[in-house]
Amino acid sequence: MTVFRLVLILLFMGQAGSALAERLVTDLSERQIAITSNFRGTTLLIFGAVQEGSVFEGGLADNDIVIVVRGPAHDLVVRKKERVAGIWVNKDAVTFADVPGYYAVASNRPLSRIAEPDLLDRIGIGLDHLSFKVEKSDVPEDMIPAFREAIIRQQKNALLFLSTERGVTLLAQTLFRANLMFPANVPVGDYRVEVYLLKDGRIVSAQSSPLSINKTGIERGLYTLAHEASYLYGILAVGLAVLTGWVAGLVFRAR
């Protein structure tokens, strides 16, 4: 069961028998992002509205919107280099499971002012509240947080982990929007866009939308070949290199 499904179950249990809950309606500017040879990154517009009920007083000014985008998860090995006999070598390593290849969170104000840390930890909202499962470790338990911080630092430097406080703009009383950036090195795969409506530190409504990022054209063909038939891809790459060298040799010989 995904974290988002668990949140929905708890949310509906807390709202059982009440017809006063607000309904969250969201959408994306595009649900499929195509990566071509000239792809330099893109920006996704996430927008929505809240259909107000009798308890929705003051509009979004008295409530909070948090948007979370999670990319395809994969296992990640973090290694620590140490200097041995004048040479830098990999010594300690920790393998984390299900690390998102892309993670972005945007909110209308700082997360620390929106909800308690326990709630943010439980759902994984915010870079400081992401937890990665340790698959394998060569280091003591108290050293693992340092390796976790290394993941976040590296992904932030690569623009694959983003956190934007006040990245959600509230419009009028019930409308909101946010722009999230996807860099050129964004991983391909299936993404999930989660939008949460919070009131007094509690989640009162939530909605999830799928997002797909994939290569197109010849890039998609080469990507599929490299991942699904790597041996054939290697043979073709070597063959192309040999052919290129042979043609270049003929050209220089003719000159």
SVG drawing of the C-alpha trace seen along z (x, -y; Angstrom):
<svg xmlns="http://www.w3.org/2000/svg" viewBox="-23 -37 74 46">
<polyline fill="none" stroke="black" stroke-width="0.4" points="0.0,0.0 1.4,-3.4 1.8,-6.3 -0.8,-8.2 -3.4,-5.5 -2.8,-5.2 -3.4,-8.9 -6.6,-8.7 -7.9,-5.8 -7.1,-7.7 -8.6,-10.9 -11.9,-9.2 -12.0,-7.5 -11.7,-10.8 -14.4,-12.3 -16.9,-9.5 -20.4,-10.7 -19.5,-14.3 -20.7,-16.1 -18.8,-19.3 -15.4,-18.2 -14.0,-20.4 -13.4,-18.8 -10.1,-19.3 -10.0,-19.6 -6.6,-19.7 -5.1,-19.3 -1.7,-19.5 -0.8,-21.6 0.4,-18.4 0.3,-14.7 3.1,-13.5 6.5,-15.2 8.4,-14.1 12.2,-14.1 13.8,-14.7 17.4,-15.4 16.9,-19.2 15.3,-18.8 16.7,-21.4 14.2,-20.9 10.7,-22.1 8.3,-23.6 5.0,-21.9 2.0,-24.0 -0.1,-22.5 -3.4,-24.2 -6.6,-23.6 -9.5,-24.8 -11.3,-23.9 -15.1,-23.6 -16.0,-25.2 -18.4,-23.8 -20.0,-25.2 -16.8,-24.9 -14.6,-26.5 -14.6,-30.0 -12.1,-32.6 -11.1,-30.7 -7.6,-29.5 -6.2,-32.3 -7.0,-30.2 -5.9,-26.9 -2.7,-25.5 -1.9,-23.8 1.1,-21.4 2.2,-19.8 4.5,-16.8 5.9,-15.3 7.6,-11.9 9.5,-10.3 10.3,-6.6 12.0,-4.9 15.2,-2.9 17.9,-1.4 20.9,-3.7 24.3,-2.9 26.1,-5.7 29.9,-5.2 32.3,-7.1 35.7,-7.7 38.8,-7.6 42.4,-8.3 44.5,-5.1 48.2,-5.2 47.8,-8.5 45.0,-7.1 41.3,-7.8 39.3,-4.6 35.7,-3.6 35.5,-2.2 32.1,-2.3 28.8,-1.9 25.1,-2.0 22.4,-0.7 19.1,-2.5 15.9,-1.1 13.1,-3.0 14.9,-6.3 12.9,-8.6 14.8,-9.7 13.0,-13.0 11.3,-14.7 9.8,-18.2 7.6,-19.8 6.0,-23.2 3.8,-24.9 2.1,-28.3 4.2,-28.9 7.0,-27.0 6.1,-23.4 7.1,-23.9 4.2,-26.3 1.7,-24.1 1.9,-20.8 3.6,-18.9 6.8,-17.0 5.1,-13.7 2.6,-14.2 5.2,-15.3 7.4,-12.3 4.5,-9.9 3.7,-11.0 7.2,-12.0 6.5,-15.7 9.6,-17.8 13.3,-16.9 13.9,-16.8 11.1,-14.3 12.1,-11.8 13.0,-8.4 14.9,-5.8 14.9,-2.1 18.3,-0.7 18.8,2.4 22.5,3.1 25.0,1.3 28.7,1.5 28.6,-1.2 27.2,-1.5 23.6,-2.7 24.5,-6.1 26.4,-6.9 23.5,-6.1 22.0,-9.7 25.2,-11.1 24.8,-8.9 21.1,-9.9 22.1,-13.5 24.6,-12.8 21.8,-11.6 19.8,-14.7 22.8,-17.0 23.8,-15.2 20.2,-15.2 19.7,-18.9 22.9,-19.8 21.6,-17.9 18.3,-19.8 16.5,-16.5 15.4,-17.3 13.6,-20.6 11.9,-22.3 10.0,-25.6 8.5,-27.3 5.9,-29.8 6.0,-28.0 2.2,-27.7 0.4,-30.9 -3.1,-31.3 -5.5,-33.1 -8.8,-34.7 -10.5,-32.6 -10.5,-29.1 -7.9,-28.9 -4.2,-28.0 -1.3,-27.3 2.4,-26.3 5.2,-25.9 7.7,-23.0 10.9,-22.7 12.1,-19.5 15.8,-19.7 17.3,-18.2 18.6,-15.2 15.2,-14.2 14.8,-10.4 12.2,-8.8 9.3,-6.9 6.0,-7.2 5.5,-10.1 2.9,-10.9 1.7,-14.4 0.1,-14.7 -1.9,-17.8 -2.9,-18.1 -5.3,-20.6 -4.6,-21.2 -6.5,-23.0 -5.2,-23.6 -2.3,-21.2 -4.6,-18.4 -5.1,-17.0 -8.7,-17.5 -8.5,-16.6 -6.0,-15.1 -5.8,-14.2 -3.2,-12.4 -2.5,-12.7 -0.3,-10.5 2.5,-12.1 4.6,-10.3 8.1,-11.4 9.5,-9.4 11.9,-9.7 10.5,-10.0 11.8,-9.4 15.2,-7.9 16.2,-8.7 13.4,-6.4 14.6,-3.6 18.2,-3.8 17.1,-4.0 14.9,-1.0 17.5,1.0 20.2,0.1 18.0,1.2 16.2,4.2 18.8,5.6 22.1,4.3 24.2,6.9 22.8,6.0 23.3,2.3 26.9,3.0 27.5,4.9 25.9,2.1 28.0,-0.6 31.2,1.3 30.2,1.9 29.4,-1.7 32.7,-2.8 34.6,-0.4 32.7,-1.6 33.3,-5.2 37.0,-4.5 37.2,-2.6 35.4,-5.4 37.7,-8.1 40.7,-6.0 39.5,-5.9 39.0,-9.6 42.4,-10.5 44.1,-7.9 42.4,-9.5 43.7,-12.9"/>
</svg>
